[in-house]
Amino acid sequence: MNNDYRKLTRSRENRTICGVCGGLGEYLNIDPTVIRIIWVIFSLAGCGTGVLLYFIAAALIPEKMD
């Protein structure tokens, strides 16, 4: 049985604040900078909702254990 599944974790290498965008970038195989730009646009368009969601995600997504 093949257990090659990916788990969403906060990044330790690609972190700016808590590592959420870096972890999403690693999980989706996208440059974390693109995720950060999208997150900022979402935060500005949503009157700060993205900031709240970021910190909720930081609390819920576990940190990568190496």
N, CA, C and O of each residue as an XYZ file, in Angstrom:
264
protein
N       0.841     -1.181      0.000
C       0.000      0.000      0.000
C       0.881      1.238      0.000
O       1.853      1.314      0.752
N       0.549      2.192     -0.829
C       1.344      3.411     -0.968
C       0.775      4.505     -0.071
O      -0.390      4.875     -0.211
N       1.575      5.017      0.836
C       1.133      6.058      1.761
C       1.751      7.405      1.407
O       2.226      8.121      2.289
N       1.749      7.752      0.122
C       2.303      9.026     -0.320
C       1.213     10.103     -0.319
O       0.762     10.546     -1.376
N       0.808     10.509      0.858
C      -0.157     11.590      0.955
C       0.544     12.803      1.540
O       1.506     12.687      2.300
N       0.040     13.960      1.169
C       0.622     15.193      1.672
C      -0.250     15.726      2.792
O      -1.472     15.579      2.770
N       0.380     16.337      3.752
C      -0.337     16.935      4.864
C      -0.036     18.428      4.873
O       1.116     18.839      4.738
N      -1.074     19.229      5.033
C      -0.910     20.674      5.087
C      -0.324     21.052      6.438
O      -0.916     20.787      7.484
N       0.853     21.678      6.400
C       1.523     22.136      7.616
C       2.054     23.538      7.383
O       2.239     23.960      6.241
N       2.301     24.262      8.476
C       2.941     25.574      8.371
C       4.427     25.365      8.119
O       5.053     24.495      8.725
N       4.974     26.155      7.238
C       6.367     26.013      6.843
C       7.307     26.604      7.888
O       6.986     27.598      8.539
N       8.459     25.984      8.036
C       9.514     26.537      8.881
C      10.526     27.317      8.057
O      11.164     28.238      8.566
N      10.677     26.953      6.780
C      11.661     27.606      5.917
C      11.087     28.835      5.226
O      11.753     29.867      5.150
N       9.867     28.739      4.725
C       9.238     29.817      3.953
C       8.253     30.591      4.810
O       7.073     30.688      4.471
N       8.725     31.137      5.911
C       7.802     31.856      6.785
C       8.139     33.333      6.803
O       9.303     33.732      6.777
N       7.084     34.132      6.849
C       7.226     35.562      7.038
C       6.668     35.932      8.403
O       7.331     36.621      9.179
N       5.463     35.483      8.700
C       4.870     35.728     10.010
C       4.744     34.396     10.751
O       5.480     34.137     11.703
N       3.817     33.561     10.311
C       3.589     32.273     10.994
C       3.853     31.069     10.103
O       3.853     29.942     10.599
N       4.076     31.262      8.812
C       4.364     30.159      7.903
C       3.154     29.589      7.197
O       3.255     28.543      6.557
N       1.995     30.256      7.298
C       0.781     29.737      6.670
C       0.894     29.795      5.146
O       0.638     28.795      4.476
N       1.265     30.926      4.600
C       1.373     31.064      3.141
C       2.490     30.178      2.587
O       2.348     29.606      1.507
N       3.584     30.065      3.312
C       4.665     29.166      2.899
C       4.215     27.721      2.887
O       4.557     26.971      1.973
N       3.455     27.324      3.886
C       2.927     25.963      3.948
C       1.938     25.691      2.833
O       1.955     24.615      2.236
N       1.068     26.662      2.542
C       0.130     26.504      1.425
C       0.871     26.407      0.100
O       0.503     25.612     -0.764
N       1.911     27.211     -0.060
C       2.708     27.152     -1.275
C       3.390     25.808     -1.453
O       3.414     25.259     -2.554
N       3.943     25.278     -0.374
C       4.583     23.960     -0.443
C       3.557     22.873     -0.729
O       3.833     21.951     -1.496
N       2.389     22.967     -0.127
C       1.339     21.963     -0.308
C       0.809     21.965     -1.739
O       0.564     20.908     -2.321
N       0.632     23.166     -2.301
C       0.081     23.294     -3.648
C       1.149     23.351     -4.738
O       0.815     23.460     -5.918
N       2.422     23.280     -4.365
C       3.540     23.389     -5.304
C       3.498     24.703     -6.083
O       3.694     24.733     -7.298
N       3.239     25.783     -5.354
C       3.202     27.137     -5.912
C       4.194     27.976     -5.117
O       4.429     27.721     -3.936
N       4.768     28.967     -5.768
C       5.672     29.881     -5.080
C       4.914     30.574     -3.939
O       3.849     31.141     -4.183
N       5.428     30.546     -2.706
C       4.745     31.183     -1.585
C       4.495     32.673     -1.777
O       3.567     33.219     -1.180
N       5.302     33.344     -2.598
C       5.092     34.763     -2.864
C       3.756     34.990     -3.567
O       3.069     35.976     -3.296
N       3.391     34.090     -4.459
C       2.106     34.198     -5.154
C       0.963     34.062     -4.142
O      -0.010     34.813     -4.199
N       1.083     33.119     -3.234
C       0.066     32.925     -2.193
C      -0.029     34.182     -1.331
O      -1.129     34.617     -0.993
N       1.100     34.761     -0.976
C       1.100     35.972     -0.141
C       0.424     37.142     -0.848
O      -0.336     37.887     -0.229
N       0.696     37.306     -2.142
C       0.079     38.394     -2.908
C      -1.440     38.198     -2.978
O      -2.200     39.148     -2.790
N      -1.871     36.977     -3.246
C      -3.307     36.679     -3.287
C      -3.940     36.941     -1.923
O      -5.042     37.483     -1.843
N      -3.248     36.559     -0.854
C      -3.774     36.747      0.496
C      -3.900     38.236      0.827
O      -4.882     38.644      1.448
N      -2.929     39.048      0.426
C      -2.996     40.492      0.678
C      -4.158     41.109     -0.095
O      -4.895     41.931      0.451
N      -4.328     40.726     -1.346
C      -5.442     41.249     -2.148
C      -6.773     40.860     -1.501
O      -7.681     41.686     -1.402
N      -6.886     39.620     -1.068
C      -8.103     39.162     -0.394
C      -8.333     39.936      0.895
O      -9.469     40.291      1.210
N      -7.277     40.199      1.638
C      -7.400     40.935      2.897
C      -7.853     42.371      2.672
O      -8.683     42.889      3.419
N      -7.310     43.014      1.645
C      -7.700     44.387      1.352
C      -9.124     44.471      0.816
O      -9.873     45.381      1.170
N      -9.495     43.523     -0.034
C     -10.835     43.521     -0.616
C     -11.891     43.125      0.418
O     -13.040     43.555      0.326
N     -11.513     42.325      1.379
C     -12.470     41.848      2.371
C     -12.453     42.636      3.659
O     -12.915     42.145      4.689
N     -11.931     43.844      3.624
C     -11.903     44.725      4.813
C     -11.222     44.075      6.014
O     -11.680     44.225      7.147
N     -10.142     43.361      5.772
C      -9.369     42.772      6.866
C      -9.765     41.361      7.243
O      -9.178     40.786      8.160
N     -10.744     40.787      6.564
C     -11.163     39.419      6.872
C     -10.025     38.435      6.649
O      -9.902     37.447      7.373
N      -9.197     38.702      5.655
C      -8.068     37.819      5.365
C      -7.072     37.761      6.510
O      -6.468     36.717      6.755
N      -6.896     38.873      7.214
C      -5.985     38.892      8.366
C      -6.523     37.989      9.467
O      -5.776     37.219     10.070
N      -7.819     38.086      9.724
C      -8.448     37.228     10.728
C      -8.331     35.757     10.334
O      -8.006     34.911     11.167
N      -8.595     35.455      9.065
C      -8.489     34.079      8.586
C      -7.056     33.560      8.643
O      -6.828     32.375      8.887
N      -6.094     34.450      8.419
C      -4.691     34.052      8.496
C      -4.352     33.553      9.906
O      -3.738     32.498     10.065
N      -4.754     34.316     10.921
C      -4.421     33.929     12.284
C      -5.235     32.721     12.759
O      -4.770     31.955     13.604
N      -6.436     32.549     12.225
C      -7.193     31.325     12.513
C      -6.485     30.131     11.889
O      -6.354     29.081     12.518
N      -6.024     30.293     10.639
C      -5.281     29.210      9.978
C      -3.985     28.913     10.713
O      -3.591     27.752     10.823
N      -3.315     29.945     11.219
C      -2.074     29.738     11.966
C      -2.328     28.942     13.240
O      -1.473     28.171     13.675
N      -3.500     29.128     13.837
C      -3.828     28.385     15.051
C      -4.245     26.954     14.748
O      -4.014     26.060     15.561
N      -4.858     26.722     13.583
C      -5.380     25.395     13.260
C      -4.408     24.494     12.534
O      -4.405     23.283     12.758
N      -3.575     25.063     11.660
C      -2.640     24.263     10.860
C      -1.401     23.977     11.701
O      -0.767     24.904     12.206
N      -1.051     22.702     11.855
C       0.122     22.380     12.669
C       1.427     22.781     11.991
O       1.495     22.858     10.764
N       2.452     23.035     12.781
C       3.767     23.379     12.249
C       4.471     22.112     11.774
O       4.320     21.042     12.364
N       5.239     22.250     10.704
C       5.975     21.126     10.145
C       6.999     20.610     11.152
O       7.770     21.383     11.720
N       6.997     19.317     11.361
C       7.955     18.681     12.267
C       8.982     17.920     11.436
O       8.638     16.956     10.753
N      10.222     18.345     11.493
C      11.290     17.654     10.741
C      12.173     16.876     11.650
O      13.119     16.235     11.193
